[in-house]
Every structure is written in C-alpha cells, then in structure tokens.
C-alpha cells in the first residue's frame, strides 16, 4: 500500500537490489507514474524478463508440457 502512495506522489518505490536487472527494469517500467511513459501490456510481454520467464517455465515440469489440444 505504501508503494501506491509513493507512486501517486511521483516517487518510485524502492525495488530490491537482490532482484535481477531484468526484474528490476520490468518493475520500474510498470511503476511509471505518467501513463504515457508506461509500456503497454503488449510491450511488457516482449520484455526480456517476461520472455525469459515464459521460456523457462514451459519446460518439462510444466503441466502443459506435452499436452495436446
């Protein structure tokens, strides 16, 4: 909740340094106060953080792996 107040005041909330650079960049892009500076959902789907997460999450441990439509 505190993050919302900070964003509303034009202050980005702190993003932990323990996250990967891709994760930090993704979060900071999502938290842009000005909607004109914020990427669209479609643009975010092409972010390297999401692309990497999608490709690794669809491995053999995924319930969708090998599933036929």
C-alpha positions as CSV (number, residue, x, y, z in Angstrom):
1,X,0.0,0.0,0.0
2,X,2.9,2.3,0.8
3,X,4.1,1.8,-2.8
4,X,0.9,3.2,-4.2
5,X,1.1,6.4,-2.1
6,X,4.7,6.9,-3.2
7,X,3.8,6.4,-6.9
8,X,0.9,8.8,-6.5
9,X,3.3,11.4,-5.2
10,X,5.6,10.8,-8.2
11,X,8.2,8.9,-6.2
12,X,9.1,5.4,-7.3
13,X,9.0,2.8,-4.5
14,X,12.3,1.1,-3.7
15,X,12.9,-2.0,-5.8
16,X,15.2,-4.6,-4.0
17,X,18.8,-4.8,-5.3
18,X,18.5,-8.6,-4.8
19,X,16.4,-8.9,-7.9
20,X,17.9,-9.4,-11.3
21,X,18.5,-6.4,-13.5
22,X,15.7,-7.6,-15.9
23,X,13.3,-7.9,-13.0
24,X,14.2,-4.5,-11.6
25,X,13.8,-2.9,-15.0
26,X,10.4,-4.6,-15.6
27,X,9.1,-3.5,-12.2
28,X,10.3,0.1,-12.6
29,X,8.7,0.3,-16.1
30,X,5.4,-0.9,-14.6
31,X,5.5,1.7,-11.9
32,X,5.9,4.7,-14.1
33,X,3.5,7.5,-12.8
34,X,2.9,9.0,-16.1
35,X,0.9,6.6,-18.2
36,X,2.5,8.0,-21.4
37,X,5.8,6.7,-20.1
38,X,4.5,3.3,-19.0
39,X,4.7,0.5,-21.5
40,X,1.5,-1.2,-22.7
41,X,0.8,-4.8,-21.6
42,X,1.7,-5.9,-25.1
43,X,5.1,-4.2,-24.9
44,X,5.7,-5.7,-21.5
45,X,5.1,-9.2,-22.9
46,X,8.2,-8.6,-25.0
47,X,10.4,-7.5,-22.1
48,X,13.4,-9.8,-21.6
49,X,12.2,-10.6,-18.0
50,X,8.9,-12.0,-19.3
51,X,10.4,-13.7,-22.3
52,X,13.0,-15.5,-20.2
53,X,10.4,-16.4,-17.5
54,X,8.0,-17.8,-20.1
55,X,10.6,-19.9,-21.9
56,X,11.9,-21.4,-18.7
57,X,8.5,-22.0,-17.2
58,X,7.4,-24.1,-20.2
59,X,9.9,-26.8,-19.6
60,X,9.1,-30.4,-18.8
61,X,8.0,-29.6,-15.2
62,X,5.1,-27.6,-16.7
63,X,1.6,-29.2,-16.6
64,X,1.3,-28.0,-20.2
65,X,4.4,-29.8,-21.5
66,X,3.5,-32.4,-24.0
67,X,-0.2,-31.6,-23.7
68,X,-2.2,-31.9,-26.9
69,X,-5.0,-29.6,-27.8
